[in-house]
Amino acid sequence: MYDDVKVVRLQTGEEMIAQVKVSKNNVILKKPAVILPAGEGRIGLAPYLPYCEYEEMELQKVHVIFMLEPVAEFKDQYVQSFISNIVIPDAMTAAAINSA
């Protein structure tokens, strides 16, 4: 599921994660999120251009340096936060719920 989710690095150095479609000359990013350092070896996600109204953005291929498959945990975090509205509890939360 969500095989189209990729990490994309632009010529500007920005790294994003998004649902990606590739055409002959362009790359279309749906619901892109920028990847940000969050300190102490952690990373975070933030909406890309949150002050704009859009669902997709189209880039020329020449502006894309690479596209890679994200690790499963990072992909799941993106899907939870930006695509689905389903929140999956982590192991500690699930244990607390089950013990109540």
Wavefront OBJ file of the C-alpha trace (Angstrom):
o trace
v 0.000 0.000 0.000
v 1.209 3.506 -0.842
v 3.981 2.214 -3.105
v 4.105 5.652 -4.695
v 5.506 7.340 -1.543
v 9.105 8.461 -2.138
v 11.737 10.702 -0.600
v 12.630 13.382 -3.137
v 15.662 15.676 -3.064
v 15.535 18.874 -5.092
v 18.410 20.852 -6.585
v 17.777 23.454 -3.880
v 18.724 20.877 -1.237
v 15.206 20.476 0.103
v 14.213 16.923 0.939
v 10.565 15.991 0.823
v 8.403 12.937 1.158
v 5.296 12.677 -1.000
v 3.153 10.499 -3.187
v 4.986 10.689 -6.506
v 3.885 10.320 -10.118
v 6.457 10.580 -12.899
v 5.609 11.656 -16.431
v 7.834 12.193 -19.442
v 9.193 15.595 -18.368
v 7.719 16.190 -14.930
v 7.420 14.854 -11.414
v 4.097 15.369 -9.648
v 4.136 15.471 -5.854
v 0.867 14.877 -4.026
v 0.630 16.041 -0.383
v 4.349 16.825 -0.063
v 5.962 17.237 3.346
v 9.376 18.748 3.937
v 11.812 16.697 6.011
v 13.366 18.752 8.819
v 16.085 17.993 11.372
v 14.519 17.842 14.844
v 17.725 17.618 16.910
v 19.515 14.727 18.569
v 19.480 12.574 15.436
v 15.729 12.890 14.930
v 13.807 14.192 11.948
v 10.378 15.718 11.612
v 7.830 16.442 8.911
v 6.089 19.698 8.100
v 3.641 20.570 5.326
v 5.440 21.975 2.293
v 4.227 25.514 1.525
v 1.446 25.464 4.150
v 0.376 28.956 3.091
v -0.654 27.782 -0.405
v -3.838 26.048 -1.599
v -2.908 22.914 -3.554
v -3.192 19.132 -3.506
v -0.417 18.465 -6.025
v 2.601 20.305 -7.332
v 4.347 19.683 -10.608
v 8.120 19.991 -10.957
v 10.304 19.671 -14.000
v 12.467 16.544 -13.778
v 15.581 18.684 -14.139
v 14.958 20.078 -10.612
v 14.909 16.623 -8.987
v 18.263 15.166 -7.900
v 16.952 11.786 -6.736
v 13.923 9.815 -5.549
v 14.316 6.958 -3.089
v 12.133 4.528 -1.178
v 11.730 5.660 2.461
v 12.268 3.218 5.319
v 8.991 1.633 6.440
v 8.744 3.452 9.794
v 9.252 6.878 8.184
v 6.806 6.072 5.398
v 4.201 5.009 7.977
v 4.683 8.281 9.884
v 4.117 10.269 6.682
v 1.031 8.248 5.697
v -0.474 8.667 9.188
v 0.193 12.402 9.295
v -0.493 13.502 5.724
v -2.581 10.916 3.862
v -4.829 8.965 6.215
v -6.500 10.263 9.309
v -6.022 6.957 11.101
v -3.784 7.137 14.162
v -1.980 3.915 14.966
v -0.934 3.751 18.648
v 2.651 2.883 19.426
v 3.477 -0.136 21.605
v 3.470 1.849 24.878
v 0.097 3.453 24.169
v -1.382 0.099 23.146
v -0.088 -1.510 26.363
v -1.613 1.291 28.461
v -4.962 0.900 26.692
v -4.942 -2.881 27.129
v -4.105 -2.666 30.845
v -6.946 -0.227 31.599
l 1 2 3 4 5 6 7 8 9 10 11 12 13 14 15 16 17 18 19 20 21 22 23 24 25 26 27 28 29 30 31 32 33 34 35 36 37 38 39 40 41 42 43 44 45 46 47 48 49 50 51 52 53 54 55 56 57 58 59 60 61 62 63 64 65 66 67 68 69 70 71 72 73 74 75 76 77 78 79 80 81 82 83 84 85 86 87 88 89 90 91 92 93 94 95 96 97 98 99 100
